[in-house]
Amino acid sequence: MKWSNVGKWIKSNASDGGKLIGSLLAGKVPSAVAAGAAIISRVTGTNDPEEALEKLKQDPELLIQLKKIELEEKVSIQNHIEVMEKYEMESHSITQETIRAGDKADDRFVRWTRPGQSWASLIAAFVYIFLHENPTSEVLLLLLALPWAYAGLRQIGKGVDSISNAIPRKGSS
């Protein structure tokens, strides 16, 4: 078991106490995860995420202790969370720069690879739909992942919002 599982449990089960600490554990920045793990280890008395989670589930007093620590170290925890957010933004920015560089590459193979893969996957999805008697949603979603990612859909909510905004509404011009 990973510390991120403990963090997700804390975020979903701690009413007010410890949600920031849960956010630290569920993040991707090693120093923030280590800080969150140290706090949980101090409260539960164990360095094992599985044991810590079991203790947190069994003893509600531990969540109260987490809330106290969160209040005492709120500034430090928020600084770690800011670092995590900055890391995620930089990671996204680097990904976008890499994609743009590939789209502008001088080499045709590099420039055409992403669109080619997307078209091939889209065609495979249509073939799958029409040739299989009972197509499964899992396979269909896998086949459509590349075309959707190429089109910019990175999360379901973003796609739903873009579709709903494109549909004309009654009374609007």
N, C-alpha and C positions, 0 to 999 in steps of 0.2 A: 504494500500500500504506500501511496505517496502522501506528502504533506499537503498537496493540493486537494486531495480528497477530504482531509481534515478541515481545510479552509472552506471548502464548499459546504460541508456540513455545518460549520459554525455560522457561515453567512445565511444559511437557510433556516437554522434552528435557534439562533440566539436572537431574542426579540430586539433588544438594543445592545446588549452586552457583547462586545467582542467582534462586531461585524467588520471593523477596520482591521483587526488582527486576522480575521478570516480572509480579507482581501489581500493581505500581505502573502498569506500562504498559497492563495490561488493564483498569484501572479507568476510572471516568467523571469523576473530579475532575481538572480541567485542571492544577492545580499539582502533583498527584502524578504525572500522566502526564509533565509537563515535567521533573520531577526524575528519573524513570526514563529518559526520553529523553536527558537530559544525561549520566547515568552510562553508558548504552550508547554514546553518541557519544564519550565520553572513551575508552572501551575499544576501540571499533572505528575511531575516527578519522574518522567520517563522520556527517553530520546527516540523511542519507537513510535512512529505515527499510528500504527494499528492499536497499540496499547493506549496511547493518548486519546484516540477517538473513543475507545470503549469506556475509558474513565470519564470522559466528557459526557457520554450518553448516560452513564449510570449515576453521576453525581451533579445535580444542578448547581450546587454551591461553587463548583469550578467555573461555571459561566459567570457567576457573580464576581469571582476573583478576576476573571478576564476583563470584565467591565471596569473594575477598579484600576487594573493595570493600564487599560486603554485610556482611562481618564488621566492617569498620572503621566503617561508617555504619549499623549495625543499628538504633540508637535512632532516628535520623532517619527511616529507612525505615519503621519500625514506627509512628512518629507520623503519617506520610503515610497509611499503611494505616488507622489509626484514624480519620483524617479522612474517608477514603473510606467506611468503614463507617457513620460518623455521617451522612454525606451520603445514603447509600442508605436508612438508616432514616428520616431526615427526609422524603425523597422519597416513601417508602411511606406515611408518616403523612399527608402532605398529600393524596396520592391517596385514601386512605381517608376523610379529612375531606370532600373534595369529593364523593365518592360518597354519603356519609351526608347531606350537605346537599342533594343532588339528590333523595334518597329522601324527605326531609322537606319538600321545597319546597311552598309554597302553591299554585303554579301546577300544575294537573293535567298539562299537557303535559310540563313538566319532570319531574314525579314519575313519569309513566307511560312516558317515552321508553325508558329502559334495559330495563325488563321487556318492553315492547312489541317492541323490537328482538330481545330474546332469544327471545321466543315465536315471532316471525316467522321467525327463523333456524332454530329447532328444527323448526318445521313444514316449512320448506323442505328441511331435511335428511331428514325422513321422506318427503316427496314425492319427493325425489331418489332415495332408496333404493328406493322401490316402483315408480317410473316408468322408471328406467334399468335396462337389462339388465345392464350391467357398471359399477356405480358405482365411481369411483376413490376411494381413501382420502384423497388430497390435497384433493379438493373436499369430501368429507364432513367432514374435519377443519376446513376453513375454515368450513363451515356450522355446525359445532358449537362453534366457538371462542367466540362470543358467549354462548350459553347456559351453557357451562362457566365462563366468566369471571364471569358474573352469579351463578352458584351458588357462586363462591369458589374455583374450581380455577384456580390460577395456575401450577402446574407439575405434571407428570405424577406425580411421586412422591407429592405431597400427595393426589392423587385415588386412587392405588393404596392408600396407607395408610388412607384413610378408608373405602374399600370393604372392605379386608381386616379392619379393626376392626369393621365392621358385621356381618360374617358370623359367626353363632354357631359356636363350636368344640365339638367333642365333649368331654364331661366337664365343661363349664362350665354354670353354672345361669343 
